[in-house]
Amino acid sequence: MSETVPLLVVRGLGKSVPGPRRLFHGLDLEVRAGELIAIVGESGVGKSTLLNILAGLDDADEGSVGIDGTLLATLDETGRTRLRRERIGFVFQAFHILPYLTLRQNVALPLALVSPDHAVAEARAEAMLDLVGLAGRGDGYARDLSGGELQRVAIARALVHRPALILADEPTGNLDRDTAARVLSLFADAVRGNGAAGIMVTHSDASAAIADRVLTLTGDGLVERRDR
């Protein structure tokens, strides 16, 4: 990777959950523009929690998160919401596709929240639906889709506004092998082609294989996996 300033900088991150049980502490991470990171680890170690902290959806007990020079701790909830809308794309395990909006409107939502030009937003949404294999389905609704198709809509929505930071929680967990390979290729191209920083939590070795680095989350932070 080039010696550019990291787009994401995490220092000394720690998090515990009620019990009390410590998930991790002392977690450091830097991700540069155009770099895709895969995070693996045992169930319950806190991978999804870590993504939520990086997105400003949850608070760490200690440490700091900086995105493109902005520390999350310096932002109030309004500021965090604005940062997520403008700079972050998030693919959740739960799809969060709004049932009362068409698929096109769902995908266009990140653009519609920051731009008044709805025609441009919906045109780009149609192009993203095409890229994830749902061409011509923009007028449909969530009830018309399988779980795998809903996952593709969620991925299209996460990428449509060309975010600086892309976070994905098991992005291919509901997809067949061929569709998963296509979506992973799209995901990697979005990160590298748009100069974004990408972090993907996954249990899949095939998914992790597309990453520039594979990190294992442990109670003592992230450890780089060398068996590649």
C-alpha positions as CSV (number, residue, x, y, z in Angstrom):
1,M,0.0,0.0,0.0
2,S,1.1,3.6,-0.6
3,E,2.3,5.7,2.3
4,T,-0.8,7.8,2.5
5,V,-2.5,9.0,5.6
6,P,-4.9,6.2,6.9
7,L,-8.5,6.9,6.2
8,L,-9.5,5.0,9.4
9,V,-7.4,5.2,12.5
10,V,-8.4,3.2,15.7
11,R,-6.4,3.5,18.9
12,G,-6.7,1.5,22.1
13,L,-10.3,0.4,21.6
14,G,-12.0,-1.5,24.3
15,K,-15.5,-2.8,24.8
16,S,-17.3,-4.9,27.5
17,V,-20.9,-6.1,27.6
18,P,-23.2,-6.7,30.6
19,G,-22.2,-9.7,32.6
20,P,-19.7,-8.2,32.8
21,R,-17.7,-9.7,30.0
22,R,-14.9,-8.0,28.1
23,L,-15.0,-8.5,24.4
24,F,-11.7,-6.9,23.5
25,H,-9.3,-4.2,24.6
26,G,-6.2,-2.5,23.3
27,L,-7.4,-2.7,19.7
28,D,-5.5,-0.7,17.1
29,L,-6.2,-0.5,13.4
30,E,-5.3,1.6,10.4
31,V,-6.9,1.2,7.0
32,R,-5.8,3.3,4.0
33,A,-7.9,4.4,1.0
34,G,-8.2,1.6,-1.5
35,E,-7.5,-1.1,1.1
36,L,-9.9,-3.9,1.9
37,I,-9.6,-5.7,5.3
38,A,-11.3,-8.9,6.4
39,I,-11.9,-9.5,10.1
40,V,-12.5,-13.1,11.2
41,G,-12.8,-14.7,14.7
42,E,-14.9,-16.9,16.9
43,S,-18.6,-16.3,17.4
44,G,-19.2,-13.9,20.3
45,V,-15.8,-12.2,20.2
46,G,-17.4,-8.9,19.2
47,K,-16.9,-8.6,15.4
48,S,-20.4,-7.1,14.8
49,T,-20.0,-4.8,17.9
50,L,-16.7,-3.6,16.5
51,L,-18.3,-2.6,13.2
52,N,-21.1,-0.8,15.1
53,I,-18.5,1.2,17.0
54,L,-16.6,2.1,13.8
55,A,-19.9,3.4,12.4
56,G,-20.7,5.4,15.5
57,L,-23.7,3.3,16.2
58,D,-22.3,2.1,19.5
59,D,-19.7,3.6,21.9
60,A,-16.5,2.0,23.0
61,D,-15.5,1.9,26.7
62,E,-12.1,3.2,25.9
63,G,-10.0,4.3,22.9
64,S,-10.7,6.4,19.8
65,V,-12.0,6.1,16.3
66,G,-11.0,8.6,13.6
67,I,-12.5,8.6,10.1
68,D,-10.9,10.8,7.5
69,G,-9.4,13.0,10.2
70,T,-12.6,13.3,12.3
71,L,-12.7,11.7,15.8
72,L,-16.1,10.2,16.5
73,A,-15.8,11.3,20.1
74,T,-15.9,15.0,19.0
75,L,-19.3,14.6,17.3
76,D,-22.7,14.7,18.8
77,E,-25.5,12.3,17.6
78,T,-26.4,14.8,14.8
79,G,-22.8,14.9,13.6
80,R,-22.5,11.2,13.7
81,T,-25.7,10.8,11.7
82,R,-24.4,13.2,9.1
83,L,-21.0,11.4,8.9
84,R,-22.8,8.1,8.3
85,R,-25.0,9.5,5.6
86,E,-22.2,11.2,3.7
87,R,-19.1,9.1,4.4
88,I,-20.1,5.5,5.5
89,G,-21.7,2.6,3.8
90,F,-22.9,-0.2,6.0
91,V,-24.1,-3.7,5.0
92,F,-25.9,-5.2,8.0
93,Q,-26.6,-8.9,8.7
94,A,-30.3,-7.8,8.9
95,F,-31.1,-6.3,5.6
96,H,-33.1,-3.2,6.9
97,I,-34.9,-2.9,3.5
98,L,-37.9,-0.6,4.0
99,P,-41.0,-2.5,3.0
100,Y,-43.0,0.6,2.0
101,L,-40.4,1.9,-0.5
102,T,-39.6,0.3,-3.9
103,L,-36.2,-1.3,-4.3
104,R,-35.1,1.7,-6.4
105,Q,-36.1,4.0,-3.6
106,N,-34.4,1.9,-1.0
107,V,-31.1,1.9,-2.9
108,A,-31.4,5.6,-3.6
109,L,-32.0,6.5,0.0
110,P,-28.4,7.4,1.0
111,L,-28.3,9.8,-1.9
112,A,-31.8,11.2,-1.3
113,L,-30.8,12.1,2.2
114,V,-28.0,14.4,1.1
115,S,-29.0,15.6,-2.3
116,P,-32.2,17.2,-3.6
117,D,-31.8,15.7,-7.1
118,H,-34.0,12.6,-6.8
119,A,-33.9,11.9,-10.5
120,V,-30.1,11.5,-10.4
121,A,-30.3,9.5,-7.2
122,E,-32.8,7.0,-8.7
123,A,-30.9,6.7,-11.9
124,R,-27.7,5.8,-10.0
125,A,-29.8,3.4,-7.9
126,E,-31.0,1.6,-11.1
127,A,-27.4,1.3,-12.2
128,M,-26.4,-0.3,-8.9
129,L,-29.3,-2.7,-9.0
130,D,-28.1,-3.7,-12.4
131,L,-24.6,-4.3,-11.1
132,V,-25.8,-6.7,-8.3
133,G,-27.9,-8.7,-10.8
134,L,-31.3,-7.1,-10.2
135,A,-31.8,-5.2,-13.4
136,G,-35.4,-4.2,-14.1
137,R,-36.5,-4.9,-10.5
138,G,-36.5,-1.3,-9.3
139,D,-40.3,-1.0,-9.1
140,G,-40.6,-4.1,-6.9
141,Y,-40.8,-4.4,-3.1
142,A,-39.0,-6.3,-0.4
143,R,-41.9,-8.8,-0.2
144,D,-41.1,-9.9,-3.8
145,L,-37.5,-11.0,-3.0
146,S,-35.7,-13.9,-1.6
147,G,-33.2,-13.5,1.3
148,G,-30.3,-13.5,-1.2
149,E,-31.9,-10.9,-3.4
150,L,-32.6,-8.7,-0.3
151,Q,-28.9,-9.0,0.6
152,R,-28.0,-7.7,-2.9
153,V,-30.3,-4.7,-2.5
154,A,-28.6,-4.0,0.8
155,I,-25.2,-4.1,-0.8
156,A,-26.3,-1.8,-3.6
157,R,-27.6,0.7,-1.1
158,A,-24.4,0.7,0.9
159,L,-22.3,1.4,-2.2
160,V,-24.5,3.8,-4.1
161,H,-23.2,7.1,-2.6
162,R,-19.6,6.0,-3.0
163,P,-18.7,6.2,0.7
164,A,-15.2,6.8,2.1
165,L,-15.6,3.9,4.6
166,I,-17.5,0.7,3.7
167,L,-18.4,-1.7,6.6
168,A,-19.9,-5.1,5.8
169,D,-21.2,-7.7,8.3
170,E,-21.2,-11.1,6.6
171,P,-22.1,-9.5,3.2
172,T,-22.5,-12.9,1.4
173,G,-24.0,-14.9,4.2
174,N,-27.3,-15.4,2.3
175,L,-26.0,-15.8,-1.2
176,D,-25.3,-18.8,-3.4
177,R,-21.7,-19.3,-4.5
178,D,-22.0,-17.6,-8.0
179,T,-23.9,-14.6,-6.7
180,A,-21.5,-14.3,-3.7
181,A,-18.5,-14.2,-6.0
182,R,-20.1,-11.5,-8.1
183,V,-21.0,-9.4,-5.0
184,L,-17.5,-9.8,-3.6
185,S,-16.0,-8.6,-6.8
186,L,-18.3,-5.6,-6.8
187,F,-17.5,-4.9,-3.2
188,A,-13.7,-5.1,-3.8
189,D,-14.0,-2.9,-6.9
190,A,-16.0,-0.3,-4.9
191,V,-13.3,-0.1,-2.3
192,R,-10.3,-0.1,-4.6
193,G,-11.8,1.8,-7.5
194,N,-13.3,4.6,-5.4
195,G,-10.4,4.9,-3.0
196,A,-12.6,3.8,-0.1
197,A,-11.5,2.0,3.1
198,G,-13.3,-1.3,3.4
199,I,-13.8,-3.6,6.4
200,M,-15.7,-6.9,6.1
201,V,-16.6,-9.3,8.9
202,T,-16.9,-12.8,7.6
203,H,-16.8,-16.5,8.5
204,S,-16.1,-17.4,4.9
205,D,-12.5,-18.2,3.8
206,A,-13.6,-17.5,0.2
207,S,-14.8,-14.0,1.2
208,A,-11.7,-13.3,3.2
209,A,-9.5,-14.3,0.3
210,I,-10.3,-11.2,-1.7
211,A,-9.0,-8.9,1.1
212,D,-5.6,-7.2,1.2
213,R,-5.2,-8.3,4.9
214,V,-7.0,-10.8,7.1
215,L,-7.2,-9.9,10.8
216,T,-8.4,-12.2,13.6
217,L,-10.3,-10.4,16.4
218,T,-9.3,-11.7,19.8
219,G,-9.8,-10.4,23.4
220,D,-6.5,-8.6,23.1
221,G,-7.2,-6.9,19.8
222,L,-6.5,-7.7,16.1
223,V,-3.9,-10.2,15.0
224,E,-2.9,-10.4,11.3
225,R,-3.3,-13.9,9.8
226,R,-0.3,-15.1,8.0
227,D,-1.5,-18.4,6.5
228,R,-2.5,-17.0,3.2
